[in-house]
C-alpha cells in the first residue's frame, strides 16, 4: 500500500477545505487594495504543499534524530533577531533572508514541540531532571520572544509546552499548584508589559473608552461580525473590509471578513472544519504506534486549538488583542509553512501507524 493510500483522508480533506476558504477570504480582504498579497499567499501555499509532501515522506525516526539540531538552529535565529531583525509594526520579530522575511518565533513553537516530544518519549515528566530540562528549553526561547515584543506567541509556546508535559505524565496535583501560583505570575507579567499591551488588555475590558485608539480594532471587528447576520452580505460585499475600516484585515482580523461576508453559516462551517481537524489529530495520537508520535500529535493539536481559540476570541471581543494568526486563513508565509509542516508530521504519524496497534511503553523513543 502506497504512502498516499495510507494518508488520513479526513485530515487531508479538512486541509483542502481550509485552504480554499483561506484563499477566498484573503482575496475578499485585499481585492480592493493590494492583490500582490493574495498572489504571495498562493505562492506560499504552493511551497507549503511541497513541504507538506516532503515531510509526509520523512520517517518519524529521522525527525526524532533531528529534534535537537532543529531546536538549536531556530534558537540561534531567535538570538539574532534583536541584532539583525527588521522592525515591522513596532516589533522586531523578522529576519530578512532576501527572498522572504523569516519569523523565528513562529518556527520555535514547532521546534519546541518536537524537542519535548522526543525528550519525554522515554522519560517520565514527573522526574525532576527531565522536567527541569524541559522547563529551561521552554523558558529560554520564551524570554527571547517576549522581549521582541510578542506576547501572543509567548503564551502559545508556554501552553504547548505544558500540554506536552501533561500528556507525558506530569502529576495533575502539581499542575494545580502551578495554577494557584498563576496570579503571582500574572502580576509579574503585567508589570513587565509594554504600554500598548496594557492598553489592549484595558480596551478588552472597555473598548468604548478609547474608540479611536486601543479599542478601535475590537469595535470595528465586532461591527463586521454582527453585520454579517446568518447568511452574510455575500462574497466581496463586506463594507467593513472593502472600505478598510477593519485593521489588519488580511492577517489577525481576517475572521471578521469571513463572518461579515459569509455570516453565521460560514463561521459554523469553519468551526466544524477546525473541530474535525483537531479531533482527528488527537485520534491519530491515540492510535500512534510510538510514544514519540503520540506526543507530537498532542502538541500540534494543542497549538492549533489555542490559535483558533485566541484569534476568534480576540476578534469577537472576548479576549484581549494579541498577534495570533488564524490557521490556514490568515496571510503569512512563516506561519503557513510551519503549520503545514506540523500537520504533515501528524499525517506521517498516521501513515506509520496505519494498520498497527497503538503504543505501549516502548523500549526506545522512536519505536
C-alpha positions in Angstrom: 0.0 0.0 0.0 1.5 3.4 -1.0 2.0 6.3 1.3 -0.8 8.3 -0.3 -3.2 5.4 0.3 -2.2 5.3 4.0 -2.7 9.1 4.5 -5.6 10.1 6.7 -8.3 11.2 4.3 -10.3 13.2 6.8 -7.2 15.2 7.7 -6.4 15.8 4.0 -10.0 16.9 3.2 -10.0 19.3 6.1 -6.7 20.8 4.9 -8.1 21.2 1.3 -11.3 22.8 2.6 -9.4 25.3 4.8 -7.1 26.2 2.0 -10.0 27.0 -0.3 -11.7 29.1 2.4 -8.5 30.8 3.3 -7.6 31.9 -0.2 -11.2 33.1 -0.9 -11.3 35.1 2.4 -7.9 36.6 1.8 -9.0 37.6 -1.7 -12.1 39.3 -0.2 -9.9 41.1 2.3 -7.4 42.5 -0.2 -9.2 42.7 -3.6 -10.0 46.4 -3.1 -6.3 47.1 -2.3 -3.1 45.2 -2.9 -3.7 42.0 -4.7 0.0 41.2 -4.6 -0.6 39.9 -1.0 -3.0 37.3 -2.4 -0.6 36.2 -5.1 2.2 35.9 -2.5 -0.1 33.7 -0.4 -0.8 31.5 -3.4 3.0 31.0 -3.8 3.3 30.3 -0.1 0.6 27.6 -0.4 2.5 26.0 -3.4 5.7 26.0 -1.5 3.9 24.8 1.7 2.4 21.9 -0.1 5.8 20.8 -1.3 7.0 21.0 2.3 3.9 19.1 3.4 4.5 16.2 0.9 8.2 16.2 1.8 7.6 15.8 5.5 5.0 13.1 4.8 7.7 11.1 3.2 10.2 11.7 6.1 10.4 8.8 8.7 9.5 9.8 12.2 12.7 8.1 13.4 14.7 10.6 11.3 12.6 13.5 12.6 13.4 12.4 16.2 17.2 12.4 15.4 16.9 16.0 14.1 15.0 17.4 17.0 18.0 18.9 18.9 19.7 20.3 15.7 16.4 21.9 14.6 15.8 23.4 18.1 19.4 24.8 18.3 19.2 26.4 14.8 15.9 28.1 15.5 17.2 29.3 18.9 20.2 30.8 17.2 17.8 32.6 14.8 15.9 33.9 17.7 19.1 35.2 19.3 19.9 37.1 16.1 16.5 38.8 15.9 17.4 41.6 18.4 20.6 42.3 16.5 19.7 41.8 12.8 15.9 41.7 12.9 13.6 44.1 11.0 11.1 46.3 12.8 7.6 46.0 11.5 4.5 47.4 13.2 6.6 48.4 16.2 8.1 45.0 16.8 11.4 43.4 15.9 10.4 39.8 15.0 11.6 39.1 11.5 14.9 38.2 9.8 15.2 39.4 6.2 16.6 36.5 4.2 16.2 38.3 0.9 13.6 36.0 -0.7 11.3 36.0 2.4 11.1 37.6 5.9 11.5 34.7 8.4 9.8 34.8 11.8 11.9 32.5 14.0 9.3 32.8 16.9 6.8 31.1 14.6 9.2 28.2 13.9 10.2 27.9 17.6 6.7 26.7 18.6 7.0 23.6 16.4 10.7 23.1 17.2 9.9 23.0 20.9 7.1 20.6 20.4 9.4 18.2 18.6 12.1 18.5 21.2 9.8 18.0 24.2 8.0 15.1 22.5 11.4 13.4 21.8 12.6 14.2 25.3 9.6 12.7 27.1 9.2 9.8 24.7 11.4 7.7 27.1 11.3 9.8 30.2 8.7 10.5 32.9 7.5 14.1 33.2 7.5 13.7 37.0 11.2 13.2 37.0 12.9 16.4 38.4 15.8 16.2 35.9 13.5 15.6 32.9 11.1 18.4 33.9 14.0 20.8 34.6 15.5 20.3 31.2 12.1 20.8 29.6 11.4 24.0 31.5 14.7 25.5 30.6 14.2 24.6 27.0 10.9 26.4 27.2 12.0 29.4 29.3 14.9 30.5 27.1 13.0 31.0 23.8 10.0 32.4 25.7 12.2 35.1 27.2 13.7 35.9 23.8 10.2 36.1 22.2 8.5 38.2 24.9 11.1 41.0 24.5 10.5 41.3 20.8 7.7 42.0 22.0 5.3 39.2 21.1 3.1 38.2 24.0 0.7 36.1 21.9 3.4 33.8 20.6 5.0 33.5 24.1 1.7 32.3 25.5 1.2 29.8 22.7 4.8 28.5 23.3 4.2 28.0 27.0 0.8 26.5 26.6 2.1 24.0 24.0 5.0 23.0 26.4 2.6 22.5 29.3 0.3 20.3 27.0 3.2 18.1 26.1 4.4 17.8 29.8 0.9 17.0 31.0 0.3 14.3 28.3 3.7 12.9 29.1 2.7 12.2 32.6 3.1 15.3 34.7 1.2 14.8 38.0 -2.1 16.8 37.9 -1.8 17.8 41.6 1.5 19.6 40.8 -0.2 21.3 37.9 -3.0 22.6 40.2 -0.3 24.0 42.4 1.1 25.9 39.5 -2.4 27.3 38.7 -2.7 28.5 42.3 0.5 30.5 41.8 -0.6 31.9 38.4 -1.9 35.2 39.9 1.6 36.0 41.0 2.9 35.2 37.5 0.1 37.4 36.1 1.1 40.3 38.3 4.8 40.0 37.3 3.7 39.8 33.6 1.6 42.9 33.9 4.4 44.9 35.5 6.7 44.0 32.6 4.2 44.5 29.7 4.6 47.4 27.3 2.2 50.3 27.4 0.5 49.3 24.2 0.0 45.7 25.5 -1.6 47.1 28.7 -3.8 49.2 26.5 -5.0 46.2 24.7 -6.0 44.5 27.9 -7.8 47.6 29.2 -9.5 48.1 25.8 -10.7 44.5 26.0 -12.4 45.3 29.3 -13.9 48.5 28.0 -13.3 49.1 24.2 -15.7 52.1 24.2 -13.4 54.0 26.5 -11.0 54.6 23.6 -12.9 54.0 20.4 -10.4 55.6 18.1 -7.3 54.2 19.8 -6.8 50.9 21.7 -10.5 49.9 21.3 -10.7 50.6 17.6 -9.8 47.1 16.5 -12.3 45.3 18.6 -15.2 47.8 17.8 -14.7 47.5 14.1 -14.4 43.7 14.1 -17.5 43.4 16.3 -19.4 45.6 13.8 -18.2 43.4 10.9 -19.2 40.2 12.6 -22.6 41.4 13.8 -23.5 42.9 10.4 -22.9 39.5 8.7 -26.1 38.1 10.2 -27.0 34.5 9.4 -26.1 34.3 5.7 -23.7 37.2 5.4 -23.5 40.1 2.9 -22.1 38.0 0.1 -18.7 37.4 -1.4 -16.8 40.7 -1.9 -19.7 42.6 -0.5 -18.4 43.3 3.0 -18.4 47.0 3.6 -16.1 46.9 6.7 -13.3 45.2 4.7 -14.0 46.9 1.3 -13.9 50.3 2.8 -10.8 49.4 5.0 -12.5 50.1 8.4 -11.1 46.8 9.6 -7.5 46.9 10.8 -5.1 44.1 9.8 -8.0 42.6 7.9 -5.8 40.2 5.9 -3.8 38.9 8.9 -5.0 38.8 12.6 -8.6 40.1 11.9 -9.4 38.1 8.8 -12.1 36.1 10.7 -14.2 39.3 10.8 -14.0 39.4 6.9 -15.3 35.8 6.8 -18.1 36.5 9.3 -19.2 39.7 7.5 -19.4 38.2 4.0 -20.4 34.6 4.9 -22.4 35.2 8.1 -23.1 32.6 10.7 -23.3 29.8 8.1 -19.7 30.4 7.0 -18.3 30.6 10.6 -20.2 27.4 11.5 -18.5 25.6 8.6 -15.2 26.9 9.8 -15.8 25.8 13.3 -16.8 22.3 12.1 -13.6 22.1 10.0 -11.4 23.1 12.9 -13.1 20.8 15.3 -12.8 17.9 12.9 -9.1 18.7 12.2 -8.1 18.9 15.9 -10.2 15.9 17.0 -8.6 13.9 14.1 -5.1 14.9 15.3 -6.0 13.6 18.8 -7.4 10.4 17.4 -4.3 9.8 15.3 -2.3 10.4 18.5 -4.3 7.8 20.4 -3.7 5.3 17.6 0.0 6.1 17.2 2.4 3.2 17.2 5.1 5.2 19.0 5.0 7.4 22.1 7.0 10.0 20.2 4.3 10.2 17.6 1.5 10.4 20.2 3.2 13.3 21.9 3.8 15.1 18.6 0.0 14.8 17.8 -0.9 16.1 21.3 1.4 19.1 20.9 0.3 20.1 17.4 -3.4 19.7 18.4 -2.7 22.0 21.5 -1.2 24.7 19.3 -3.9 24.6 16.7 -6.6 24.7 19.4 -5.0 27.7 21.1 -4.6 29.5 17.7 -8.2 29.2 16.9 -9.4 30.0 20.4 -7.3 33.1 20.8 -7.7 34.5 17.3 -11.5 34.2 17.2 -11.8 35.2 20.8 -9.9 38.5 20.3 -11.6 39.3 17.0 -15.0 38.9 18.6 -14.0 40.9 21.7 -14.0 38.0 24.2 -10.2 38.1 24.7 -7.5 40.9 24.6 -5.9 41.5 21.2 -2.7 39.6 20.7 -0.8 38.7 17.5 -2.0 35.2 16.8 -2.9 34.1 13.2 -6.0 32.1 12.3 -4.6 28.7 11.0 -4.6 28.4 7.2 -6.8 31.6 6.8 -4.5 34.5 7.9 -1.9 35.8 5.5 1.7 35.0 6.3 4.5 32.8 4.9 6.3 31.7 8.1 3.1 30.8 9.9 1.6 28.9 6.9 4.8 26.9 6.2 5.3 26.0 9.8 1.7 24.9 10.3 1.7 22.8 7.1 5.0 21.1 8.2 3.4 20.4 11.7 0.3 19.0 10.1 2.4 16.8 7.8 4.1 15.4 10.9 0.7 14.3 12.2 0.0 12.9 8.8 3.3 11.0 8.9 2.3 9.5 12.3 -0.9 8.4 10.7 0.9 6.8 7.8 3.4 4.9 10.0 0.6 3.8 12.4 -1.7 2.6 9.6 -2.8 -0.9 10.5 -0.7 -1.1 13.6 -1.6 -1.2 17.3 -1.2 1.9 19.4 1.9 2.4 21.5 2.6 0.7 24.8 5.7 1.6 26.7 8.4 1.4 24.0 12.0 0.4 24.5 13.3 3.4 22.6 11.9 6.9 22.0 11.3 6.1 18.3 9.9 2.6 18.5 
